[in-house]
Amino acid sequence: MFKRYSVLFITVLILVSVCAKASAGPQDLSVAKSLENVFAEVAEKVGPSVVSISTMHTAKMRGGQMGDDEMFRQFFKDFFGDAPDREYMQRGIGSGFIIDQDGYILTNQHVVAGADNIEVTLPDGRKFPAKIKGQDMRADLAVIKISASDLKALELDDSDKAKIGQFTIAVGNPFGIAAKPTVTIGVVSALNRTLPRAQYGDRDYSDLIQTDAAINPGNSGGPLVDIDGKVIGINVAIISTTGGYQGLGFAIPINTAKRVLGDLISGRKVLYGWLGVNVQDIDEDLAKQFGLADTKGVVVAKVMSNSPAEKGRMKIGDIIRTFDGKPVENVRELLKLVGRAPIGKSTKVVVIRDNKDVTLDIEVAQRPEAIEEFADTELGSWRGIEVMDKDGVIVSNVEPGSPADIAGLRRGDKIVEINRKQVKNIDDYNRMTKAASGNVLLLTDRGYAVIKEESKEGQDKDEGR
């Protein structure tokens, strides 16, 4: 019976397909041809401005580095002595696009980070050495410059006007296989996407444009353009279980780059505002605990010592609802508002404290180096564990199927030790988990658990390398 229905279903599909082809008239083919011509024109317009970037970086390998086996390393040392350090050349590839006829090129910071030599190949085959003019690791943006003539710059659009469903065209040089860029077509799948900060360190991947236009390694730094050939984003990352394209690509909105382009071109340091708090989004459970009518805003989980927030009398448990007169819906919104706030400006922040609105005047400071001012109390997700700072490091959530879940961790567990070292606070937890590798021994108030290392399959950023 099942086989009969299967054959009937397939037959119906074939008939529908045949009927559809038969019903496609001259007008339908004309529309398809017109769209085809549009894509071809965009490729012809954008292509000459997209470049291939290759880098070389001298890396050092410690002498006598023989893996993780300490006994074997000692055995090797006893017989052969200390081996000298070795140097080797590391190569990388990526893409970029010309933003000025004087030779300024916009790309991702991770494409050129740490490079000793940078070479730019134009689509016409010409090659030029390039110098970094400015870079911003937090935004993952960099501007490099070449000395060349007959350059064509791309037009930068207003990415705030991007709409879900509109056509997108990703241009770049995947895998560095040719000087001329490749073109892939898709749509804007989603807006305002955020990638976990725990996975990408100090880089702030928020407000990203998601597209299903194919983005592969080597596409990093290339432009994402609209149907008019104007740049709406800079290709930066993918989510993949294979390391290649699987339909989830991300681009930094071009408006994000516009805000820092002047600093990057002039070589000035890009400054970001800072409050000095750890915050987290409010879910329904937290809303009930704090007596809130909705989940809008963020809850302050920690106020750093001598920070602008502490000086402005902000307290743990405050619910931040507005910043500088603008509503704060979630952590992402607060990150954006504070990061863009003028340094040294006194800003009004409205919080809910004891079910009452309280207005605070806080002077925004410059973000310190190497500090995660908004390391959401969950600190992203380390091996499926999210934590909060509440009389110690408390597990606030365990991702189903994660290594933490398999090890038996539960919401509410208090983390006491990591690899037999005491965990006193969130800073200890963040430092230890960042340095942890392999299987990790965790002690909670319920006992020990071994958290196994996550599989490499999962989210793989297009490193452009």
C-alpha positions as CSV (number, residue, x, y, z in Angstrom):
1,M,0.0,0.0,0.0
2,F,2.8,2.4,1.0
3,K,4.7,1.7,-2.2
4,R,1.6,2.4,-4.3
5,Y,1.1,5.8,-2.7
6,S,4.8,6.6,-3.1
7,V,4.7,5.9,-6.8
8,L,1.4,7.9,-7.1
9,F,3.0,10.9,-5.2
10,I,6.1,10.9,-7.4
11,T,4.0,10.7,-10.6
12,V,1.9,13.7,-9.4
13,L,5.1,15.6,-8.8
14,I,6.4,14.9,-12.3
15,L,3.1,15.9,-13.8
16,V,3.0,19.1,-11.9
17,S,6.6,19.9,-13.0
18,V,5.8,19.1,-16.6
19,C,2.6,21.3,-16.4
20,A,4.6,24.1,-14.9
21,K,7.2,24.0,-17.7
22,A,4.5,23.8,-20.3
23,S,2.7,26.9,-18.8
24,A,5.8,29.0,-18.7
25,G,5.1,31.5,-21.5
26,P,7.3,34.1,-23.2
27,Q,6.4,36.6,-20.6
28,D,7.7,34.4,-17.8
29,L,10.9,33.7,-19.7
30,S,11.3,37.4,-20.2
31,V,11.1,38.1,-16.5
32,A,13.7,35.4,-15.8
33,K,16.0,36.8,-18.5
34,S,15.7,40.3,-17.1
35,L,16.6,39.1,-13.6
36,E,19.5,37.1,-15.0
37,N,20.8,40.3,-16.8
38,V,20.5,42.3,-13.6
39,F,22.8,39.8,-11.7
40,A,25.2,39.7,-14.6
41,E,25.4,43.5,-14.6
42,V,26.0,43.7,-10.8
43,A,28.8,41.1,-11.2
44,E,30.4,43.2,-14.0
45,K,30.0,46.4,-11.9
46,V,31.3,45.1,-8.6
47,G,34.0,42.6,-9.8
48,P,36.7,45.1,-10.7
49,S,36.6,46.5,-7.2
50,V,37.0,43.3,-5.2
51,V,40.6,42.2,-4.4
52,S,42.3,39.1,-3.2
53,I,44.5,39.5,-0.1
54,S,47.3,37.1,0.8
55,T,49.3,37.4,3.9
56,M,52.5,35.9,5.4
57,H,53.2,35.7,9.1
58,T,56.3,34.3,10.8
59,A,55.3,31.9,13.6
60,K,57.6,30.3,16.1
61,M,57.4,26.7,17.4
62,R,59.0,26.1,20.8
63,G,62.1,23.9,20.6
64,G,61.4,20.3,21.6
65,Q,57.7,20.7,21.4
66,M,56.6,17.0,21.5
67,G,52.9,17.1,22.1
68,D,51.1,17.0,25.5
69,D,52.9,14.1,27.1
70,E,55.2,15.6,29.8
71,M,57.1,12.3,30.4
72,F,57.9,12.0,26.7
73,R,59.1,15.6,26.5
74,Q,61.3,15.1,29.5
75,F,62.7,11.8,28.0
76,F,63.5,13.6,24.7
77,K,65.2,16.5,26.6
78,D,67.3,14.2,28.7
79,F,68.8,12.5,25.6
80,F,69.0,15.4,23.1
81,G,69.0,18.5,25.3
82,D,67.1,21.7,24.7
83,A,66.2,22.0,21.0
84,P,66.3,25.5,19.4
85,D,63.0,27.3,18.6
86,R,62.0,27.0,15.0
87,E,60.4,29.6,12.7
88,Y,58.0,28.8,9.9
89,M,55.9,30.9,7.5
90,Q,52.1,30.9,8.0
91,R,50.1,31.9,4.9
92,G,46.6,33.3,4.9
93,I,44.0,34.4,2.3
94,G,41.0,36.7,2.3
95,S,39.2,39.3,0.3
96,G,38.6,43.0,0.4
97,F,37.1,45.8,-1.7
98,I,38.3,49.2,-2.8
99,I,36.5,52.1,-1.1
100,D,38.6,55.0,-2.5
101,Q,40.4,55.6,-5.7
102,D,43.5,56.5,-3.7
103,G,44.0,52.8,-2.9
104,Y,42.2,52.3,0.4
105,I,40.7,48.8,0.8
106,L,38.3,47.6,3.5
107,T,38.5,44.1,4.8
108,N,38.2,42.1,8.0
109,Q,40.8,42.6,10.8
110,H,41.2,38.8,11.2
111,V,42.3,38.6,7.5
112,V,45.4,40.8,8.1
113,A,46.0,40.4,11.9
114,G,49.6,39.7,12.7
115,A,50.7,39.7,9.1
116,D,54.4,40.5,8.3
117,N,53.7,40.9,4.6
118,I,50.4,41.7,2.8
119,E,50.0,41.4,-1.0
120,V,46.9,42.5,-2.9
121,T,45.9,41.0,-6.2
122,L,43.5,43.0,-8.4
123,P,41.1,41.3,-10.7
124,D,43.2,42.3,-13.7
125,G,46.1,40.4,-12.3
126,R,48.2,43.3,-11.0
127,K,49.8,42.7,-7.6
128,F,50.8,45.3,-5.0
129,P,52.2,45.3,-1.5
130,A,49.8,46.7,1.1
131,K,50.2,48.4,4.4
132,I,47.7,48.4,7.3
133,K,46.4,51.9,7.9
134,G,44.1,51.1,10.8
135,Q,42.4,48.1,12.4
136,D,39.8,47.5,15.0
137,M,39.7,43.9,16.4
138,R,36.5,44.5,18.3
139,A,34.6,45.3,15.1
140,D,36.8,43.0,13.0
141,L,37.5,45.7,10.5
142,A,40.7,46.9,8.9
143,V,41.7,49.3,6.2
144,I,44.8,48.6,4.1
145,K,46.3,50.7,1.3
146,I,48.1,50.1,-1.9
147,S,49.8,52.5,-4.4
148,A,48.1,51.8,-7.7
149,S,46.3,53.7,-10.5
150,D,43.0,53.1,-12.4
151,L,41.2,51.9,-9.3
152,K,37.4,51.7,-9.1
153,A,35.7,52.2,-5.7
154,L,32.4,50.6,-4.7
155,E,29.5,52.7,-3.5
156,L,28.5,52.1,0.2
157,D,24.7,51.8,0.8
158,D,22.7,52.4,3.9
159,S,22.5,49.0,5.6
160,D,19.8,50.2,8.0
161,K,17.4,50.0,5.1
162,A,18.2,46.4,4.4
163,K,15.1,44.2,4.5
164,I,14.6,40.5,5.1
165,G,13.9,38.8,1.7
166,Q,15.8,41.3,-0.5
167,F,18.4,39.9,-2.9
168,T,22.0,39.8,-1.8
169,I,25.2,39.1,-3.8
170,A,28.3,37.9,-2.0
171,V,31.5,38.7,-3.9
172,G,35.0,37.4,-2.9
173,N,37.8,35.0,-3.6
174,P,37.0,31.7,-1.8
175,F,40.0,29.5,-1.2
176,G,42.2,32.0,-3.1
177,I,41.8,29.9,-6.3
178,A,41.8,32.8,-8.8
179,A,42.5,36.6,-9.1
180,K,39.0,37.3,-10.4
181,P,36.3,37.2,-7.7
182,T,33.4,34.8,-7.6
183,V,29.7,35.8,-7.2
184,T,27.0,33.9,-5.3
185,I,23.4,35.0,-5.0
186,G,20.9,34.7,-2.1
187,V,18.7,36.8,0.1
188,V,18.8,38.6,3.4
189,S,17.7,35.7,5.7
190,A,17.6,37.7,8.9
191,L,18.8,40.9,10.5
192,N,20.4,41.9,13.9
193,R,22.0,38.5,14.4
194,T,24.5,38.0,17.2
195,L,27.2,35.3,17.4
196,P,28.3,34.2,20.9
197,R,31.1,36.3,22.4
198,A,32.5,33.3,24.3
199,Q,33.5,31.7,21.0
200,Y,34.9,34.8,19.3
201,G,36.7,36.4,22.2
202,D,36.9,40.2,22.2
203,R,35.3,40.5,18.8
204,D,31.8,41.9,18.9
205,Y,29.7,40.1,16.3
206,S,26.3,41.7,16.9
207,D,23.7,43.3,14.6
208,L,25.0,41.0,11.8
209,I,23.2,40.5,8.4
210,Q,22.4,36.8,7.8
211,T,22.3,35.6,4.2
212,D,22.1,32.4,2.4
213,A,24.4,33.6,-0.4
214,A,27.3,31.1,-0.3
215,I,30.2,32.4,1.8
216,N,33.3,30.1,2.0
217,P,36.8,30.4,3.5
218,G,38.6,33.2,1.7
219,N,35.4,35.2,1.3
220,S,36.2,37.1,4.5
221,G,36.4,40.8,3.9
222,G,34.6,40.7,0.6
223,P,31.5,42.8,0.0
224,L,27.8,41.8,0.3
225,V,26.0,43.9,-2.2
226,D,22.4,44.6,-3.1
227,I,20.8,44.3,-6.5
228,D,22.1,47.8,-7.4
229,G,25.7,46.7,-6.7
230,K,25.9,48.9,-3.6
231,V,27.7,47.5,-0.5
232,I,25.4,46.6,2.5
233,G,27.8,44.5,4.4
234,I,31.3,42.9,4.8
235,N,31.3,39.1,4.7
236,V,32.7,37.8,8.0
237,A,31.5,34.5,9.3
238,I,29.7,31.2,8.6
239,I,28.0,28.6,10.8
240,S,28.9,25.2,9.6
241,T,29.4,21.6,10.7
242,T,31.8,20.9,7.9
243,G,33.9,24.1,7.7
244,G,32.3,25.0,4.3
245,Y,29.1,26.8,3.3
246,Q,25.8,25.3,4.7
247,G,23.4,28.2,4.1
248,L,24.3,30.3,7.2
249,G,26.5,33.3,6.3
250,F,27.0,36.6,8.1
251,A,28.1,40.0,7.2
252,I,29.0,43.1,9.2
253,P,26.5,45.9,8.3
254,I,28.3,48.6,6.2
255,N,26.9,51.3,8.5
256,T,29.0,49.8,11.3
257,A,32.1,50.3,9.2
258,K,31.1,53.8,8.2
259,R,31.2,54.9,11.8
260,V,34.8,53.9,12.2
261,L,36.2,54.4,8.7
262,G,37.6,57.9,9.4
263,D,39.6,56.5,12.4
264,L,40.8,53.5,10.5
265,I,42.0,55.5,7.4
266,S,43.8,58.0,9.6
267,G,45.3,55.3,11.8
268,R,43.5,56.5,15.0
269,K,42.5,54.1,17.7
270,V,38.8,53.3,17.6
271,L,37.3,54.1,21.0
272,Y,34.2,52.5,22.6
273,G,32.2,53.6,25.6
274,W,32.2,51.6,28.8
275,L,29.9,51.3,31.9
276,G,31.7,48.6,33.9
277,V,28.9,46.2,34.5
278,N,28.0,42.6,33.9
279,V,24.4,42.2,32.7
280,Q,22.1,39.6,31.3
281,D,18.9,39.4,29.4
282,I,15.6,38.9,31.4
283,D,13.6,35.7,30.8
284,E,10.2,35.0,32.2
285,D,11.5,33.4,35.3
286,L,13.7,36.4,36.2
287,A,10.8,38.8,35.4
288,K,8.7,37.0,37.9
289,Q,11.5,37.1,40.5
290,F,11.9,40.8,40.1
291,G,8.2,41.5,39.8
292,L,8.4,42.8,36.2
293,A,5.4,43.0,33.9
294,D,7.6,42.0,30.8
295,T,11.1,40.9,29.9
296,K,12.3,44.2,28.4
297,G,15.6,45.5,29.7
298,V,18.6,43.9,31.3
299,V,19.5,43.0,34.9
300,V,22.8,44.1,36.4
301,A,24.6,41.1,37.8
302,K,27.8,42.8,38.8
303,V,29.1,46.3,39.1
304,M,32.9,46.6,38.7
305,S,35.0,48.4,41.3
306,N,35.8,52.0,40.5
307,S,33.8,51.8,37.2
308,P,31.5,54.5,35.8
309,A,28.5,52.5,36.9
310,E,29.8,52.3,40.5
311,K,30.5,56.0,40.5
312,G,27.0,56.6,39.2
313,R,25.5,54.6,42.0
314,M,24.3,51.7,39.9
315,K,23.6,48.6,42.0
316,I,23.4,44.8,41.4
317,G,19.8,43.9,40.7
318,D,19.0,47.2,38.9
319,I,16.9,46.7,35.8
320,I,18.3,49.0,33.0
321,R,15.3,50.1,30.9
322,T,16.7,53.2,29.0
323,F,20.1,54.6,28.2
324,D,20.4,58.2,27.0
325,G,16.7,58.3,26.4
326,K,16.7,55.2,24.2
327,P,14.9,52.0,25.2
328,V,17.0,49.0,26.2
329,E,15.3,45.8,25.0
330,N,18.2,43.4,25.7
331,V,22.0,43.0,26.2
332,R,22.7,43.5,22.5
333,E,20.9,46.9,22.5
334,L,22.8,48.1,25.6
335,L,26.1,47.0,24.1
336,K,25.4,49.0,21.0
337,L,24.2,52.1,22.8
338,V,27.1,52.2,25.3
339,G,29.7,51.4,22.7
340,R,28.7,54.3,20.5
341,A,28.2,56.8,23.4
342,P,30.7,59.7,23.5
343,I,33.5,59.2,25.9
344,G,33.2,61.5,28.9
345,K,29.6,62.4,28.3
346,S,27.2,62.3,31.3
347,T,24.4,60.1,30.3
348,K,21.0,59.5,31.9
349,V,20.3,55.8,32.6
350,V,16.8,54.8,33.9
351,V,16.7,51.7,36.0
352,I,14.0,49.9,38.0
353,R,15.0,49.5,41.6
354,D,12.6,48.1,44.2
355,N,9.7,48.4,41.7
356,K,10.5,52.2,41.2
357,D,12.0,54.1,38.3
358,V,15.4,55.6,39.3
359,T,17.3,58.0,37.1
360,L,21.1,57.8,37.3
361,D,23.7,60.2,35.8
362,I,26.6,58.1,34.6
363,E,29.7,59.5,32.8
364,V,30.6,57.0,30.1
365,A,34.3,56.1,30.1
366,Q,36.7,54.6,27.5
367,R,36.5,50.9,27.3
368,P,39.7,49.4,28.9
369,E,41.9,47.0,27.0
370,A,41.2,43.3,27.3
371,I,38.1,43.5,29.4
372,E,34.6,42.1,28.7
373,E,32.4,44.8,30.1
374,F,29.3,43.0,29.0
375,A,30.3,39.4,29.4
376,D,26.7,38.5,29.8
377,T,26.4,36.8,33.1
378,E,26.2,33.6,31.1
379,L,29.6,34.4,29.5
380,G,28.2,33.0,26.3
381,S,28.1,29.2,26.6
382,W,31.2,27.2,27.6
383,R,30.6,23.5,26.8
384,G,26.8,24.1,27.2
385,I,27.1,25.9,30.6
386,E,25.7,29.3,31.3
387,V,26.5,30.9,34.6
388,M,25.5,33.9,36.8
389,D,27.2,35.7,39.6
390,K,25.1,35.2,42.8
391,D,27.0,34.4,45.9
392,G,29.4,32.5,43.8
393,V,29.4,31.1,40.3
394,I,25.9,29.5,39.7
395,V,24.9,27.5,36.7
396,S,21.9,29.4,35.2
397,N,21.3,27.1,32.2
398,V,22.5,23.9,30.7
399,E,22.1,23.3,27.0
400,P,20.4,20.0,26.2
401,G,22.8,17.5,24.7
402,S,25.9,19.5,25.5
403,P,29.0,18.1,27.3
404,A,27.7,19.7,30.5
405,D,24.3,18.1,30.1
406,I,25.9,14.7,29.5
407,A,28.1,15.2,32.6
408,G,24.9,15.7,34.7
409,L,25.2,19.4,35.5
410,R,21.9,21.1,36.5
411,R,20.6,24.6,36.7
412,G,21.4,25.9,40.2
413,D,24.6,24.0,40.7
414,K,27.4,26.1,42.3
415,I,30.8,25.7,40.6
416,V,33.5,25.4,43.3
417,E,36.5,24.2,41.4
418,I,37.8,23.8,37.9
419,N,40.7,21.3,37.4
420,R,41.1,21.3,41.2
421,K,41.6,25.1,41.4
422,Q,39.1,27.1,43.4
423,V,36.6,29.3,41.6
424,K,35.8,32.3,43.8
425,N,34.0,34.5,41.2
426,I,33.1,35.1,37.6
427,D,36.5,36.4,36.8
428,D,38.1,33.2,38.0
429,Y,35.6,31.2,36.0
430,N,36.1,33.2,32.8
431,R,39.9,32.9,33.1
432,M,39.9,29.2,33.8
433,T,37.4,28.2,31.1
434,K,39.2,30.3,28.5
435,A,42.5,28.5,29.3
436,A,40.9,25.0,29.6
437,S,41.5,22.4,27.0
438,G,40.7,18.7,26.8
439,N,38.5,17.1,29.4
440,V,37.9,19.3,32.5
441,L,37.3,18.2,36.0
442,L,34.5,20.3,37.6
443,L,33.6,20.3,41.3
444,T,30.1,21.6,42.1
445,D,28.3,21.6,45.5
446,R,26.8,18.3,44.4
447,G,30.1,16.6,43.6
448,Y,32.6,16.1,40.7
449,A,31.8,16.0,37.0
450,V,34.0,15.6,33.9
451,I,33.1,18.0,31.2
452,K,34.4,16.6,27.9
453,E,35.9,18.7,25.2
454,E,33.4,19.7,22.5
455,S,33.5,18.2,19.1
456,K,35.1,20.5,16.5
457,E,31.9,20.1,14.5
458,G,29.6,23.1,15.2
459,Q,30.1,26.8,14.6
460,D,33.1,27.4,12.4
461,K,33.9,31.0,11.6
462,D,35.2,31.8,8.1
463,E,38.7,32.7,9.2
464,G,39.6,33.7,5.7
465,R,42.8,31.6,6.2
